[in-house]
Amino acid sequence: MKNKAVVSVITCLVIGAVVCASLALAQGRMQPRQDFSKLKVITYTSGLTGFFDPDTGKLYIYDLNTQQCFAIRQLVTLGEPMEKVKNRQSISL
């Protein structure tokens, strides 16, 4: 009787571990991947690079080495000025 209880407990633990591991793997696979295929690249004569995301209407402006994002602008209405979302330091475009 005691052996059956021990076997049942061990079996439940193993099944629980397998279920937890499979749920963790499934959750890791379900994370959405970033899709950069819709981005539009914008280059400025000063050497800065911008990326426009048409899905969000945001423009990201990077430095010469594309290591630091200087500014983020939001397009709300065509023909109107873009709204400032983020501005690290003043840059000349």
PDB file of N, CA, C and O in Angstrom:
ATOM      1  N   MET A   1       0.819  -1.181   0.000  1.00  0.00           N
ATOM      2  CA  MET A   1       0.000   0.000   0.000  1.00  0.00           C
ATOM      3  C   MET A   1       0.873   1.258   0.000  1.00  0.00           C
ATOM      4  O   MET A   1       0.597   2.230  -0.703  1.00  0.00           O
ATOM      5  N   LYS A   2       1.933   1.207   0.811  1.00  0.00           N
ATOM      6  CA  LYS A   2       2.822   2.355   0.905  1.00  0.00           C
ATOM      7  C   LYS A   2       3.564   2.570  -0.412  1.00  0.00           C
ATOM      8  O   LYS A   2       3.796   3.711  -0.812  1.00  0.00           O
ATOM      9  N   ASN A   3       3.937   1.481  -1.090  1.00  0.00           N
ATOM     10  CA  ASN A   3       4.639   1.580  -2.372  1.00  0.00           C
ATOM     11  C   ASN A   3       3.754   2.227  -3.441  1.00  0.00           C
ATOM     12  O   ASN A   3       4.233   3.012  -4.259  1.00  0.00           O
ATOM     13  N   LYS A   4       2.455   1.891  -3.428  1.00  0.00           N
ATOM     14  CA  LYS A   4       1.539   2.470  -4.409  1.00  0.00           C
ATOM     15  C   LYS A   4       1.412   3.981  -4.203  1.00  0.00           C
ATOM     16  O   LYS A   4       1.323   4.734  -5.173  1.00  0.00           O
ATOM     17  N   ALA A   5       1.404   4.419  -2.960  1.00  0.00           N
ATOM     18  CA  ALA A   5       1.300   5.850  -2.674  1.00  0.00           C
ATOM     19  C   ALA A   5       2.550   6.589  -3.145  1.00  0.00           C
ATOM     20  O   ALA A   5       2.456   7.680  -3.708  1.00  0.00           O
ATOM     21  N   VAL A   6       3.711   5.996  -2.917  1.00  0.00           N
ATOM     22  CA  VAL A   6       4.964   6.614  -3.343  1.00  0.00           C
ATOM     23  C   VAL A   6       5.024   6.688  -4.868  1.00  0.00           C
ATOM     24  O   VAL A   6       5.430   7.711  -5.420  1.00  0.00           O
ATOM     25  N   VAL A   7       4.629   5.627  -5.544  1.00  0.00           N
ATOM     26  CA  VAL A   7       4.628   5.602  -7.008  1.00  0.00           C
ATOM     27  C   VAL A   7       3.639   6.635  -7.548  1.00  0.00           C
ATOM     28  O   VAL A   7       3.933   7.310  -8.534  1.00  0.00           O
ATOM     29  N   SER A   8       2.486   6.765  -6.923  1.00  0.00           N
ATOM     30  CA  SER A   8       1.483   7.743  -7.363  1.00  0.00           C
ATOM     31  C   SER A   8       2.009   9.171  -7.209  1.00  0.00           C
ATOM     32  O   SER A   8       1.829   9.997  -8.103  1.00  0.00           O
ATOM     33  N   VAL A   9       2.649   9.459  -6.096  1.00  0.00           N
ATOM     34  CA  VAL A   9       3.194  10.798  -5.863  1.00  0.00           C
ATOM     35  C   VAL A   9       4.292  11.104  -6.883  1.00  0.00           C
ATOM     36  O   VAL A   9       4.317  12.197  -7.450  1.00  0.00           O
ATOM     37  N   ILE A  10       5.183  10.169  -7.118  1.00  0.00           N
ATOM     38  CA  ILE A  10       6.268  10.377  -8.083  1.00  0.00           C
ATOM     39  C   ILE A  10       5.703  10.557  -9.488  1.00  0.00           C
ATOM     40  O   ILE A  10       6.182  11.409 -10.237  1.00  0.00           O
ATOM     41  N   THR A  11       4.706   9.783  -9.854  1.00  0.00           N
ATOM     42  CA  THR A  11       4.081   9.892 -11.167  1.00  0.00           C
ATOM     43  C   THR A  11       3.437  11.265 -11.347  1.00  0.00           C
ATOM     44  O   THR A  11       3.573  11.882 -12.403  1.00  0.00           O
ATOM     45  N   CYS A  12       2.741  11.740 -10.325  1.00  0.00           N
ATOM     46  CA  CYS A  12       2.113  13.060 -10.387  1.00  0.00           C
ATOM     47  C   CYS A  12       3.161  14.163 -10.523  1.00  0.00           C
ATOM     48  O   CYS A  12       2.963  15.119 -11.274  1.00  0.00           O
ATOM     49  N   LEU A  13       4.266  14.037  -9.807  1.00  0.00           N
ATOM     50  CA  LEU A  13       5.336  15.025  -9.907  1.00  0.00           C
ATOM     51  C   LEU A  13       5.942  15.058 -11.308  1.00  0.00           C
ATOM     52  O   LEU A  13       6.196  16.131 -11.855  1.00  0.00           O
ATOM     53  N   VAL A  14       6.170  13.884 -11.882  1.00  0.00           N
ATOM     54  CA  VAL A  14       6.747  13.811 -13.231  1.00  0.00           C
ATOM     55  C   VAL A  14       5.783  14.409 -14.253  1.00  0.00           C
ATOM     56  O   VAL A  14       6.194  15.176 -15.123  1.00  0.00           O
ATOM     57  N   ILE A  15       4.504  14.058 -14.146  1.00  0.00           N
ATOM     58  CA  ILE A  15       3.507  14.601 -15.075  1.00  0.00           C
ATOM     59  C   ILE A  15       3.420  16.116 -14.922  1.00  0.00           C
ATOM     60  O   ILE A  15       3.336  16.829 -15.922  1.00  0.00           O
ATOM     61  N   GLY A  16       3.438  16.616 -13.704  1.00  0.00           N
ATOM     62  CA  GLY A  16       3.402  18.056 -13.457  1.00  0.00           C
ATOM     63  C   GLY A  16       4.608  18.763 -14.050  1.00  0.00           C
ATOM     64  O   GLY A  16       4.476  19.841 -14.630  1.00  0.00           O
ATOM     65  N   ALA A  17       5.786  18.160 -13.908  1.00  0.00           N
ATOM     66  CA  ALA A  17       7.003  18.759 -14.458  1.00  0.00           C
ATOM     67  C   ALA A  17       6.946  18.811 -15.982  1.00  0.00           C
ATOM     68  O   ALA A  17       7.352  19.804 -16.586  1.00  0.00           O
ATOM     69  N   VAL A  18       6.445  17.749 -16.603  1.00  0.00           N
ATOM     70  CA  VAL A  18       6.338  17.717 -18.061  1.00  0.00           C
ATOM     71  C   VAL A  18       5.349  18.770 -18.548  1.00  0.00           C
ATOM     72  O   VAL A  18       5.608  19.464 -19.532  1.00  0.00           O
ATOM     73  N   VAL A  19       4.220  18.888 -17.862  1.00  0.00           N
ATOM     74  CA  VAL A  19       3.228  19.890 -18.257  1.00  0.00           C
ATOM     75  C   VAL A  19       3.795  21.301 -18.113  1.00  0.00           C
ATOM     76  O   VAL A  19       3.612  22.132 -19.002  1.00  0.00           O
ATOM     77  N   CYS A  20       4.482  21.580 -17.001  1.00  0.00           N
ATOM     78  CA  CYS A  20       5.077  22.911 -16.792  1.00  0.00           C
ATOM     79  C   CYS A  20       6.127  23.220 -17.846  1.00  0.00           C
ATOM     80  O   CYS A  20       6.180  24.338 -18.357  1.00  0.00           O
ATOM     81  N   ALA A  21       6.960  22.248 -18.175  1.00  0.00           N
ATOM     82  CA  ALA A  21       8.001  22.464 -19.175  1.00  0.00           C
ATOM     83  C   ALA A  21       7.395  22.715 -20.556  1.00  0.00           C
ATOM     84  O   ALA A  21       7.865  23.589 -21.285  1.00  0.00           O
ATOM     85  N   SER A  22       6.366  21.965 -20.921  1.00  0.00           N
ATOM     86  CA  SER A  22       5.754  22.158 -22.232  1.00  0.00           C
ATOM     87  C   SER A  22       5.021  23.501 -22.314  1.00  0.00           C
ATOM     88  O   SER A  22       5.017  24.129 -23.373  1.00  0.00           O
ATOM     89  N   LEU A  23       4.405  23.948 -21.226  1.00  0.00           N
ATOM     90  CA  LEU A  23       3.759  25.261 -21.219  1.00  0.00           C
ATOM     91  C   LEU A  23       4.790  26.381 -21.342  1.00  0.00           C
ATOM     92  O   LEU A  23       4.552  27.370 -22.035  1.00  0.00           O
ATOM     93  N   ALA A  24       5.924  26.231 -20.678  1.00  0.00           N
ATOM     94  CA  ALA A  24       6.977  27.247 -20.763  1.00  0.00           C
ATOM     95  C   ALA A  24       7.531  27.329 -22.184  1.00  0.00           C
ATOM     96  O   ALA A  24       7.788  28.426 -22.679  1.00  0.00           O
ATOM     97  N   LEU A  25       7.715  26.202 -22.838  1.00  0.00           N
ATOM     98  CA  LEU A  25       8.204  26.200 -24.218  1.00  0.00           C
ATOM     99  C   LEU A  25       7.182  26.816 -25.162  1.00  0.00           C
ATOM    100  O   LEU A  25       7.541  27.588 -26.052  1.00  0.00           O
ATOM    101  N   ALA A  26       5.918  26.480 -24.972  1.00  0.00           N
ATOM    102  CA  ALA A  26       4.872  27.026 -25.839  1.00  0.00           C
ATOM    103  C   ALA A  26       4.755  28.530 -25.656  1.00  0.00           C
ATOM    104  O   ALA A  26       4.534  29.250 -26.630  1.00  0.00           O
ATOM    105  N   GLN A  27       4.897  29.016 -24.440  1.00  0.00           N
ATOM    106  CA  GLN A  27       4.794  30.441 -24.189  1.00  0.00           C
ATOM    107  C   GLN A  27       5.973  31.184 -24.816  1.00  0.00           C
ATOM    108  O   GLN A  27       5.803  32.296 -25.315  1.00  0.00           O
ATOM    109  N   GLY A  28       7.151  30.593 -24.798  1.00  0.00           N
ATOM    110  CA  GLY A  28       8.320  31.212 -25.417  1.00  0.00           C
ATOM    111  C   GLY A  28       8.175  31.313 -26.923  1.00  0.00           C
ATOM    112  O   GLY A  28       8.664  32.272 -27.519  1.00  0.00           O
ATOM    113  N   ARG A  29       7.530  30.368 -27.543  1.00  0.00           N
ATOM    114  CA  ARG A  29       7.337  30.384 -28.998  1.00  0.00           C
ATOM    115  C   ARG A  29       6.247  31.352 -29.415  1.00  0.00           C
ATOM    116  O   ARG A  29       6.232  31.788 -30.565  1.00  0.00           O
ATOM    117  N   MET A  30       5.347  31.697 -28.531  1.00  0.00           N
ATOM    118  CA  MET A  30       4.213  32.539 -28.883  1.00  0.00           C
ATOM    119  C   MET A  30       4.544  34.025 -28.842  1.00  0.00           C
ATOM    120  O   MET A  30       3.707  34.845 -29.218  1.00  0.00           O
ATOM    121  N   GLN A  31       5.743  34.395 -28.394  1.00  0.00           N
ATOM    122  CA  GLN A  31       6.106  35.796 -28.360  1.00  0.00           C
ATOM    123  C   GLN A  31       6.205  36.322 -29.790  1.00  0.00           C
ATOM    124  O   GLN A  31       6.846  35.699 -30.638  1.00  0.00           O
ATOM    125  N   PRO A  32       5.575  37.461 -30.061  1.00  0.00           N
ATOM    126  CA  PRO A  32       5.595  37.973 -31.436  1.00  0.00           C
ATOM    127  C   PRO A  32       6.990  38.445 -31.834  1.00  0.00           C
ATOM    128  O   PRO A  32       7.723  39.027 -31.035  1.00  0.00           O
ATOM    129  N   ARG A  33       7.324  38.184 -33.055  1.00  0.00           N
ATOM    130  CA  ARG A  33       8.602  38.656 -33.597  1.00  0.00           C
ATOM    131  C   ARG A  33       8.384  40.033 -34.187  1.00  0.00           C
ATOM    132  O   ARG A  33       7.313  40.337 -34.712  1.00  0.00           O
ATOM    133  N   GLN A  34       9.407  40.858 -34.095  1.00  0.00           N
ATOM    134  CA  GLN A  34       9.301  42.195 -34.649  1.00  0.00           C
ATOM    135  C   GLN A  34       9.437  42.123 -36.159  1.00  0.00           C
ATOM    136  O   GLN A  34      10.318  41.444 -36.687  1.00  0.00           O
ATOM    137  N   ASP A  35       8.557  42.830 -36.842  1.00  0.00           N
ATOM    138  CA  ASP A  35       8.562  42.860 -38.299  1.00  0.00           C
ATOM    139  C   ASP A  35       9.017  44.243 -38.758  1.00  0.00           C
ATOM    140  O   ASP A  35       8.278  45.221 -38.642  1.00  0.00           O
ATOM    141  N   PHE A  36      10.228  44.313 -39.276  1.00  0.00           N
ATOM    142  CA  PHE A  36      10.786  45.580 -39.728  1.00  0.00           C
ATOM    143  C   PHE A  36      10.626  45.779 -41.235  1.00  0.00           C
ATOM    144  O   PHE A  36      11.178  46.730 -41.789  1.00  0.00           O
ATOM    145  N   SER A  37       9.892  44.913 -41.896  1.00  0.00           N
ATOM    146  CA  SER A  37       9.800  44.981 -43.354  1.00  0.00           C
ATOM    147  C   SER A  37       9.018  46.209 -43.835  1.00  0.00           C
ATOM    148  O   SER A  37       9.190  46.625 -44.981  1.00  0.00           O
ATOM    149  N   LYS A  38       8.181  46.787 -43.004  1.00  0.00           N
ATOM    150  CA  LYS A  38       7.383  47.947 -43.420  1.00  0.00           C
ATOM    151  C   LYS A  38       8.071  49.285 -43.163  1.00  0.00           C
ATOM    152  O   LYS A  38       7.568  50.323 -43.592  1.00  0.00           O
ATOM    153  N   LEU A  39       9.205  49.281 -42.475  1.00  0.00           N
ATOM    154  CA  LEU A  39       9.894  50.533 -42.158  1.00  0.00           C
ATOM    155  C   LEU A  39      10.419  51.207 -43.421  1.00  0.00           C
ATOM    156  O   LEU A  39      10.868  50.542 -44.354  1.00  0.00           O
ATOM    157  N   LYS A  40      10.356  52.523 -43.435  1.00  0.00           N
ATOM    158  CA  LYS A  40      10.897  53.320 -44.534  1.00  0.00           C
ATOM    159  C   LYS A  40      12.147  54.035 -44.024  1.00  0.00           C
ATOM    160  O   LYS A  40      12.114  54.681 -42.977  1.00  0.00           O
ATOM    161  N   VAL A  41      13.245  53.918 -44.766  1.00  0.00           N
ATOM    162  CA  VAL A  41      14.504  54.545 -44.371  1.00  0.00           C
ATOM    163  C   VAL A  41      14.581  55.938 -44.982  1.00  0.00           C
ATOM    164  O   VAL A  41      14.303  56.130 -46.166  1.00  0.00           O
ATOM    165  N   ILE A  42      14.963  56.906 -44.154  1.00  0.00           N
ATOM    166  CA  ILE A  42      15.094  58.294 -44.588  1.00  0.00           C
ATOM    167  C   ILE A  42      16.515  58.739 -44.262  1.00  0.00           C
ATOM    168  O   ILE A  42      16.967  58.595 -43.126  1.00  0.00           O
ATOM    169  N   THR A  43      17.218  59.279 -45.252  1.00  0.00           N
ATOM    170  CA  THR A  43      18.570  59.779 -45.011  1.00  0.00           C
ATOM    171  C   THR A  43      18.579  61.292 -45.183  1.00  0.00           C
ATOM    172  O   THR A  43      17.896  61.845 -46.045  1.00  0.00           O
ATOM    173  N   TYR A  44      19.362  61.938 -44.348  1.00  0.00           N
ATOM    174  CA  TYR A  44      19.498  63.388 -44.381  1.00  0.00           C
ATOM    175  C   TYR A  44      20.889  63.744 -44.887  1.00  0.00           C
ATOM    176  O   TYR A  44      21.825  62.960 -44.724  1.00  0.00           O
ATOM    177  N   THR A  45      21.038  64.921 -45.501  1.00  0.00           N
ATOM    178  CA  THR A  45      22.340  65.342 -46.023  1.00  0.00           C
ATOM    179  C   THR A  45      23.361  65.519 -44.905  1.00  0.00           C
ATOM    180  O   THR A  45      24.564  65.462 -45.157  1.00  0.00           O
ATOM    181  N   SER A  46      22.902  65.733 -43.677  1.00  0.00           N
ATOM    182  CA  SER A  46      23.816  65.887 -42.542  1.00  0.00           C
ATOM    183  C   SER A  46      24.408  64.543 -42.107  1.00  0.00           C
ATOM    184  O   SER A  46      25.311  64.513 -41.271  1.00  0.00           O
ATOM    185  N   GLY A  47      23.916  63.443 -42.657  1.00  0.00           N
ATOM    186  CA  GLY A  47      24.425  62.134 -42.306  1.00  0.00           C
ATOM    187  C   GLY A  47      23.545  61.372 -41.326  1.00  0.00           C
ATOM    188  O   GLY A  47      23.810  60.207 -41.032  1.00  0.00           O
ATOM    189  N   LEU A  48      22.511  62.015 -40.825  1.00  0.00           N
ATOM    190  CA  LEU A  48      21.600  61.338 -39.909  1.00  0.00           C
ATOM    191  C   LEU A  48      20.709  60.375 -40.675  1.00  0.00           C
ATOM    192  O   LEU A  48      20.489  60.541 -41.875  1.00  0.00           O
ATOM    193  N   THR A  49      20.202  59.375 -39.982  1.00  0.00           N
ATOM    194  CA  THR A  49      19.329  58.381 -40.581  1.00  0.00           C
ATOM    195  C   THR A  49      18.025  58.343 -39.815  1.00  0.00           C
ATOM    196  O   THR A  49      18.014  58.377 -38.584  1.00  0.00           O
ATOM    197  N   GLY A  50      16.934  58.273 -40.542  1.00  0.00           N
ATOM    198  CA  GLY A  50      15.626  58.169 -39.924  1.00  0.00           C
ATOM    199  C   GLY A  50      14.914  56.914 -40.377  1.00  0.00           C
ATOM    200  O   GLY A  50      15.134  56.422 -41.484  1.00  0.00           O
ATOM    201  N   PHE A  51      14.069  56.408 -39.520  1.00  0.00           N
ATOM    202  CA  PHE A  51      13.242  55.253 -39.846  1.00  0.00           C
ATOM    203  C   PHE A  51      11.794  55.634 -39.564  1.00  0.00           C
ATOM    204  O   PHE A  51      11.455  56.026 -38.448  1.00  0.00           O
ATOM    205  N   PHE A  52      10.939  55.518 -40.583  1.00  0.00           N
ATOM    206  CA  PHE A  52       9.527  55.838 -40.417  1.00  0.00           C
ATOM    207  C   PHE A  52       8.733  54.547 -40.354  1.00  0.00           C
ATOM    208  O   PHE A  52       8.837  53.696 -41.237  1.00  0.00           O
ATOM    209  N   ASP A  53       7.935  54.410 -39.296  1.00  0.00           N
ATOM    210  CA  ASP A  53       7.081  53.236 -39.116  1.00  0.00           C
ATOM    211  C   ASP A  53       5.661  53.620 -39.522  1.00  0.00           C
ATOM    212  O   ASP A  53       4.987  54.338 -38.783  1.00  0.00           O
ATOM    213  N   PRO A  54       5.189  53.154 -40.691  1.00  0.00           N
ATOM    214  CA  PRO A  54       3.850  53.547 -41.144  1.00  0.00           C
ATOM    215  C   PRO A  54       2.721  52.981 -40.288  1.00  0.00           C
ATOM    216  O   PRO A  54       1.615  53.522 -40.299  1.00  0.00           O
ATOM    217  N   ASP A  55       2.975  51.917 -39.555  1.00  0.00           N
ATOM    218  CA  ASP A  55       1.933  51.347 -38.700  1.00  0.00           C
ATOM    219  C   ASP A  55       1.616  52.249 -37.515  1.00  0.00           C
ATOM    220  O   ASP A  55       0.459  52.354 -37.109  1.00  0.00           O
ATOM    221  N   THR A  56       2.636  52.902 -36.954  1.00  0.00           N
ATOM    222  CA  THR A  56       2.433  53.759 -35.786  1.00  0.00           C
ATOM    223  C   THR A  56       2.478  55.242 -36.139  1.00  0.00           C
ATOM    224  O   THR A  56       2.034  56.080 -35.354  1.00  0.00           O
ATOM    225  N   GLY A  57       3.009  55.572 -37.315  1.00  0.00           N
ATOM    226  CA  GLY A  57       3.143  56.967 -37.709  1.00  0.00           C
ATOM    227  C   GLY A  57       4.301  57.665 -37.015  1.00  0.00           C
ATOM    228  O   GLY A  57       4.325  58.893 -36.939  1.00  0.00           O
ATOM    229  N   LYS A  58       5.267  56.898 -36.505  1.00  0.00           N
ATOM    230  CA  LYS A  58       6.396  57.486 -35.781  1.00  0.00           C
ATOM    231  C   LYS A  58       7.651  57.501 -36.646  1.00  0.00           C
ATOM    232  O   LYS A  58       7.912  56.584 -37.424  1.00  0.00           O
ATOM    233  N   LEU A  59       8.420  58.582 -36.480  1.00  0.00           N
ATOM    234  CA  LEU A  59       9.701  58.750 -37.151  1.00  0.00           C
ATOM    235  C   LEU A  59      10.792  58.728 -36.094  1.00  0.00           C
ATOM    236  O   LEU A  59      10.749  59.507 -35.142  1.00  0.00           O
ATOM    237  N   TYR A  60      11.765  57.845 -36.251  1.00  0.00           N
ATOM    238  CA  TYR A  60      12.890  57.700 -35.330  1.00  0.00           C
ATOM    239  C   TYR A  60      14.136  58.222 -36.029  1.00  0.00           C
ATOM    240  O   TYR A  60      14.489  57.734 -37.103  1.00  0.00           O
ATOM    241  N   ILE A  61      14.813  59.217 -35.434  1.00  0.00           N
ATOM    242  CA  ILE A  61      15.994  59.831 -36.051  1.00  0.00           C
ATOM    243  C   ILE A  61      17.230  59.437 -35.244  1.00  0.00           C
ATOM    244  O   ILE A  61      17.294  59.663 -34.036  1.00  0.00           O
ATOM    245  N   TYR A  62      18.222  58.837 -35.937  1.00  0.00           N
ATOM    246  CA  TYR A  62      19.444  58.336 -35.302  1.00  0.00           C
ATOM    247  C   TYR A  62      20.657  59.162 -35.716  1.00  0.00           C
ATOM    248  O   TYR A  62      20.631  59.868 -36.725  1.00  0.00           O
ATOM    249  N   ASP A  63      21.723  59.061 -34.918  1.00  0.00           N
ATOM    250  CA  ASP A  63      22.969  59.777 -35.198  1.00  0.00           C
ATOM    251  C   ASP A  63      23.713  59.120 -36.362  1.00  0.00           C
ATOM    252  O   ASP A  63      23.213  58.182 -36.982  1.00  0.00           O
ATOM    253  N   LEU A  64      24.927  59.633 -36.651  1.00  0.00           N
ATOM    254  CA  LEU A  64      25.719  59.142 -37.782  1.00  0.00           C
ATOM    255  C   LEU A  64      26.029  57.659 -37.702  1.00  0.00           C
ATOM    256  O   LEU A  64      26.076  56.979 -38.727  1.00  0.00           O
ATOM    257  N   ASN A  65      26.241  57.152 -36.499  1.00  0.00           N
ATOM    258  CA  ASN A  65      26.603  55.745 -36.316  1.00  0.00           C
ATOM    259  C   ASN A  65      25.400  54.853 -36.055  1.00  0.00           C
ATOM    260  O   ASN A  65      25.562  53.656 -35.821  1.00  0.00           O
ATOM    261  N   THR A  66      24.209  55.407 -36.091  1.00  0.00           N
ATOM    262  CA  THR A  66      22.954  54.715 -35.766  1.00  0.00           C
ATOM    263  C   THR A  66      23.017  54.002 -34.414  1.00  0.00           C
ATOM    264  O   THR A  66      22.491  52.901 -34.252  1.00  0.00           O
ATOM    265  N   GLN A  67      23.664  54.647 -33.454  1.00  0.00           N
ATOM    266  CA  GLN A  67      23.764  54.074 -32.113  1.00  0.00           C
ATOM    267  C   GLN A  67      22.855  54.768 -31.116  1.00  0.00           C
ATOM    268  O   GLN A  67      22.471  54.179 -30.107  1.00  0.00           O
ATOM    269  N   GLN A  68      22.506  56.025 -31.395  1.00  0.00           N
ATOM    270  CA  GLN A  68      21.705  56.781 -30.445  1.00  0.00           C
ATOM    271  C   GLN A  68      20.521  57.404 -31.168  1.00  0.00           C
ATOM    272  O   GLN A  68      20.686  58.038 -32.210  1.00  0.00           O
ATOM    273  N   CYS A  69      19.344  57.225 -30.622  1.00  0.00           N
ATOM    274  CA  CYS A  69      18.139  57.827 -31.185  1.00  0.00           C
ATOM    275  C   CYS A  69      18.016  59.249 -30.627  1.00  0.00           C
ATOM    276  O   CYS A  69      17.803  59.438 -29.429  1.00  0.00           O
ATOM    277  N   PHE A  70      18.150  60.241 -31.505  1.00  0.00           N
ATOM    278  CA  PHE A  70      18.091  61.635 -31.076  1.00  0.00           C
ATOM    279  C   PHE A  70      16.668  62.109 -30.841  1.00  0.00           C
ATOM    280  O   PHE A  70      16.398  62.835 -29.885  1.00  0.00           O
ATOM    281  N   ALA A  71      15.765  61.699 -31.709  1.00  0.00           N
ATOM    282  CA  ALA A  71      14.412  62.241 -31.623  1.00  0.00           C
ATOM    283  C   ALA A  71      13.406  61.228 -32.146  1.00  0.00           C
ATOM    284  O   ALA A  71      13.709  60.409 -33.013  1.00  0.00           O
ATOM    285  N   ILE A  72      12.210  61.305 -31.599  1.00  0.00           N
ATOM    286  CA  ILE A  72      11.081  60.519 -32.083  1.00  0.00           C
ATOM    287  C   ILE A  72       9.942  61.502 -32.325  1.00  0.00           C
ATOM    288  O   ILE A  72       9.607  62.301 -31.450  1.00  0.00           O
ATOM    289  N   ARG A  73       9.351  61.442 -33.509  1.00  0.00           N
ATOM    290  CA  ARG A  73       8.249  62.312 -33.874  1.00  0.00           C
ATOM    291  C   ARG A  73       7.037  61.460 -34.254  1.00  0.00           C
ATOM    292  O   ARG A  73       7.180  60.360 -34.787  1.00  0.00           O
ATOM    293  N   GLN A  74       5.852  61.983 -33.974  1.00  0.00           N
ATOM    294  CA  GLN A  74       4.593  61.281 -34.257  1.00  0.00           C
ATOM    295  C   GLN A  74       3.826  62.043 -35.329  1.00  0.00           C
ATOM    296  O   GLN A  74       3.548  63.231 -35.163  1.00  0.00           O
ATOM    297  N   LEU A  75       3.483  61.377 -36.419  1.00  0.00           N
ATOM    298  CA  LEU A  75       2.668  61.969 -37.468  1.00  0.00           C
ATOM    299  C   LEU A  75       1.205  61.784 -37.086  1.00  0.00           C
ATOM    300  O   LEU A  75       0.739  60.658 -36.909  1.00  0.00           O
ATOM    301  N   VAL A  76       0.486  62.895 -36.961  1.00  0.00           N
ATOM    302  CA  VAL A  76      -0.926  62.824 -36.590  1.00  0.00           C
ATOM    303  C   VAL A  76      -1.792  63.127 -37.806  1.00  0.00           C
ATOM    304  O   VAL A  76      -2.699  62.361 -38.130  1.00  0.00           O
ATOM    305  N   THR A  77      -1.514  64.247 -38.481  1.00  0.00           N
ATOM    306  CA  THR A  77      -2.267  64.652 -39.660  1.00  0.00           C
ATOM    307  C   THR A  77      -1.285  65.098 -40.735  1.00  0.00           C
ATOM    308  O   THR A  77      -0.374  65.879 -40.461  1.00  0.00           O
ATOM    309  N   LEU A  78      -1.469  64.605 -41.958  1.00  0.00           N
ATOM    310  CA  LEU A  78      -0.599  65.034 -43.061  1.00  0.00           C
ATOM    311  C   LEU A  78      -0.762  66.528 -43.285  1.00  0.00           C
ATOM    312  O   LEU A  78      -1.879  67.046 -43.274  1.00  0.00           O
ATOM    313  N   GLY A  79       0.343  67.212 -43.486  1.00  0.00           N
ATOM    314  CA  GLY A  79       0.335  68.644 -43.704  1.00  0.00           C
ATOM    315  C   GLY A  79       0.489  69.445 -42.422  1.00  0.00           C
ATOM    316  O   GLY A  79       0.718  70.654 -42.474  1.00  0.00           O
ATOM    317  N   GLU A  80       0.367  68.796 -41.282  1.00  0.00           N
ATOM    318  CA  GLU A  80       0.540  69.457 -39.989  1.00  0.00           C
ATOM    319  C   GLU A  80       1.901  69.076 -39.419  1.00  0.00           C
ATOM    320  O   GLU A  80       2.446  68.031 -39.775  1.00  0.00           O
ATOM    321  N   PRO A  81       2.464  69.913 -38.532  1.00  0.00           N
ATOM    322  CA  PRO A  81       3.750  69.556 -37.917  1.00  0.00           C
ATOM    323  C   PRO A  81       3.651  68.250 -37.124  1.00  0.00           C
ATOM    324  O   PRO A  81       2.617  67.939 -36.533  1.00  0.00           O
ATOM    325  N   MET A  82       4.744  67.503 -37.128  1.00  0.00           N
ATOM    326  CA  MET A  82       4.781  66.264 -36.352  1.00  0.00           C
ATOM    327  C   MET A  82       4.921  66.611 -34.874  1.00  0.00           C
ATOM    328  O   MET A  82       5.572  67.595 -34.520  1.00  0.00           O
ATOM    329  N   GLU A  83       4.311  65.803 -34.019  1.00  0.00           N
ATOM    330  CA  GLU A  83       4.389  66.029 -32.581  1.00  0.00           C
ATOM    331  C   GLU A  83       5.670  65.432 -32.020  1.00  0.00           C
ATOM    332  O   GLU A  83       6.098  64.359 -32.445  1.00  0.00           O
ATOM    333  N   LYS A  84       6.283  66.130 -31.061  1.00  0.00           N
ATOM    334  CA  LYS A  84       7.489  65.623 -30.411  1.00  0.00           C
ATOM    335  C   LYS A  84       7.100  64.552 -29.406  1.00  0.00           C
ATOM    336  O   LYS A  84       6.272  64.780 -28.524  1.00  0.00           O
ATOM    337  N   VAL A  85       7.702  63.392 -29.549  1.00  0.00           N
ATOM    338  CA  VAL A  85       7.507  62.326 -28.581  1.00  0.00           C
ATOM    339  C   VAL A  85       8.713  62.274 -27.656  1.00  0.00           C
ATOM    340  O   VAL A  85       8.584  62.103 -26.444  1.00  0.00           O
ATOM    341  N   LYS A  86       9.890  62.425 -28.258  1.00  0.00           N
ATOM    342  CA  LYS A  86      11.144  62.360 -27.506  1.00  0.00           C
ATOM    343  C   LYS A  86      12.152  63.260 -28.196  1.00  0.00           C
ATOM    344  O   LYS A  86      12.217  63.297 -29.424  1.00  0.00           O
ATOM    345  N   ASN A  87      12.950  63.996 -27.401  1.00  0.00           N
ATOM    346  CA  ASN A  87      13.970  64.867 -27.961  1.00  0.00           C
ATOM    347  C   ASN A  87      15.164  64.861 -27.010  1.00  0.00           C
ATOM    348  O   ASN A  87      15.085  65.448 -25.931  1.00  0.00           O
ATOM    349  N   ARG A  88      16.269  64.210 -27.383  1.00  0.00           N
ATOM    350  CA  ARG A  88      17.442  64.114 -26.512  1.00  0.00           C
ATOM    351  C   ARG A  88      18.252  65.387 -26.492  1.00  0.00           C
ATOM    352  O   ARG A  88      18.586  65.899 -25.423  1.00  0.00           O
ATOM    353  N   GLN A  89      18.566  65.896 -27.651  1.00  0.00           N
ATOM    354  CA  GLN A  89      19.325  67.145 -27.758  1.00  0.00           C
ATOM    355  C   GLN A  89      18.977  67.737 -29.115  1.00  0.00           C
ATOM    356  O   GLN A  89      18.488  67.040 -30.004  1.00  0.00           O
ATOM    357  N   SER A  90      19.229  69.005 -29.259  1.00  0.00           N
ATOM    358  CA  SER A  90      18.873  69.642 -30.520  1.00  0.00           C
ATOM    359  C   SER A  90      19.851  69.208 -31.609  1.00  0.00           C
ATOM    360  O   SER A  90      21.064  69.166 -31.402  1.00  0.00           O
ATOM    361  N   ILE A  91      19.300  68.892 -32.749  1.00  0.00           N
ATOM    362  CA  ILE A  91      20.103  68.481 -33.888  1.00  0.00           C
ATOM    363  C   ILE A  91      19.638  69.272 -35.102  1.00  0.00           C
ATOM    364  O   ILE A  91      18.489  69.709 -35.170  1.00  0.00           O
ATOM    365  N   SER A  92      20.522  69.445 -36.038  1.00  0.00           N
ATOM    366  CA  SER A  92      20.129  70.160 -37.257  1.00  0.00           C
ATOM    367  C   SER A  92      19.898  69.143 -38.347  1.00  0.00           C
ATOM    368  O   SER A  92      20.761  68.321 -38.655  1.00  0.00           O
ATOM    369  N   LEU A  93      18.734  69.215 -38.914  1.00  0.00           N
ATOM    370  CA  LEU A  93      18.384  68.291 -39.998  1.00  0.00           C
ATOM    371  C   LEU A  93      18.637  69.002 -41.284  1.00  0.00           C
ATOM    372  O   LEU A  93      18.419  68.437 -42.356  1.00  0.00           O
TER     373      LEU A  93
END
